[in-house]
Amino acid sequence: MTTGYLFNNFNLYLFLSLFLLCCGILGIVYRRTLIAMLISVELIMNGAGLNFVAINRFLYPDKVNGQVFTLFIMGIAAAETAIALAIVILIFRRYKKIEADTLKEMKD
């Protein structure tokens, strides 16, 4: 197998995208800290972006729709990360820990 074939394999990109999505979902379910959950959401968004770019590259090579959607996903991910980190800092200042279980105590 040559390296040219490896980079031109559509199924490889879809599998990698699915792997990132599954890792992100498992990270959200099993992780307890807010930072780990934030990283898991980023993995999900990166998987979606990779999926858009792969579909655009292999199915519609003359259009740029996949790249435009991926740029929007990257912008949304950056804004989401900034807002989520600000919220995590505020939670840490108040409760001195960042486990997700402390969010249940925020009723007061």
C-alpha positions in Angstrom: 0.0 0.0 0.0 1.4 3.4 -1.0 1.0 6.6 1.0 -0.9 8.1 -1.9 -3.7 5.5 -1.4 -3.8 6.1 2.3 -4.6 9.8 1.9 -7.2 9.2 -0.8 -9.2 6.7 1.2 -12.7 8.2 1.9 -13.6 5.5 4.4 -10.5 6.3 6.5 -11.6 9.9 7.0 -15.1 8.8 7.9 -13.8 6.2 10.4 -11.6 8.8 12.0 -14.5 11.2 12.2 -16.6 8.5 13.8 -13.8 7.7 16.2 -13.5 11.3 17.3 -17.3 11.5 17.8 -17.4 8.4 19.9 -14.4 9.5 22.0 -16.2 12.8 22.6 -19.4 11.2 23.6 -17.7 8.7 25.9 -15.7 11.6 27.4 -18.9 13.5 28.2 -20.5 10.5 29.8 -17.6 9.2 31.9 -15.6 12.3 32.8 -16.5 14.3 35.9 -14.5 17.5 35.6 -15.8 20.3 33.5 -12.5 20.8 31.7 -12.6 17.2 30.5 -16.2 17.6 29.4 -15.2 20.7 27.4 -12.4 18.8 25.7 -14.9 16.1 24.8 -17.2 18.6 23.2 -14.3 19.9 21.2 -13.6 16.4 20.0 -17.2 16.1 18.8 -16.9 19.3 16.9 -13.6 18.3 15.4 -15.2 15.0 14.2 -18.0 16.9 12.6 -15.6 19.3 10.9 -13.5 16.4 9.6 -16.6 14.8 8.3 -17.7 17.9 6.4 -14.2 18.4 4.8 -14.0 14.7 3.8 -17.4 14.7 2.2 -16.5 17.9 0.4 -13.1 16.6 -0.8 -14.4 13.2 -2.1 -17.9 13.8 -3.2 -18.0 17.5 -4.3 -14.3 18.5 -5.0 -15.2 21.6 -7.1 -17.3 23.2 -4.3 -16.2 24.7 -1.0 -19.3 24.1 1.1 -17.6 21.6 3.5 -14.8 24.0 4.2 -17.2 26.9 4.9 -19.2 24.8 7.3 -15.9 23.7 9.0 -14.9 27.3 9.4 -18.2 28.0 11.1 -17.8 25.0 13.4 -14.3 26.3 14.3 -15.7 29.7 15.1 -18.5 28.3 17.2 -16.0 26.0 19.0 -13.7 29.0 19.8 -16.6 31.0 21.2 -17.9 28.1 23.1 -14.5 27.4 24.6 -14.1 31.0 25.8 -17.5 31.2 27.4 -17.2 27.7 29.0 -13.8 28.5 30.4 -15.1 31.7 31.9 -18.0 29.8 33.5 -15.5 27.1 34.8 -13.3 29.8 36.4 -16.4 31.3 38.1 -17.4 27.9 39.4 -13.9 27.3 40.7 -13.8 30.6 42.5 -17.0 29.9 44.3 -16.8 26.1 45.1 -13.0 25.6 44.9 -13.5 22.5 42.7 -14.6 21.9 39.1 -16.4 18.5 39.3 -19.7 18.3 37.5 -21.4 17.2 40.7 -21.0 20.7 42.2 -23.4 22.0 39.6 -26.2 20.2 41.4 -25.4 22.3 44.5 -25.8 25.6 42.6 -29.5 26.0 43.5 -28.8 28.7 46.2 
